[in-house]
């Protein structure tokens, strides 16, 4: 029987498909991709290029508008380090890598914005009193 593992993440994580760019130490290797999941401490994403663990990277994320906090999409820029890189084979035999990146230099205001986005997305998945997720309920239109 396997031992239960203890959750080591310090920040809640959500599935999120955000447009992003990753550039390695040499600016020649810029990867435009999409995130898989996100937390205030890091991000997971797919890439066709291999980046070895402990590689320092520059990240640019496009955070979409959400709630009342962010009315327009916002570009966040930060530094990170690759902490995991796993090889995945896609349906068309294209080799891709799934990478996890820890944020090492993220402005405090940007970290708070990510925390609020994660919380907002988490709350929207909580079922309402009738059992339906909040986003699935039909919205009433305002009377003319």
Beta strands, then each sheet from edge to edge (+ up, - down):
strand 1: 14-15
strand 2: 19-23
strand 3: 30-38
strand 4: 42-47
strand 5: 56-63
strand 6: 74-89
strand 7: 95-105
sheet 1: 1+ 3- 2+ 5- 6+ 7- 4+
end
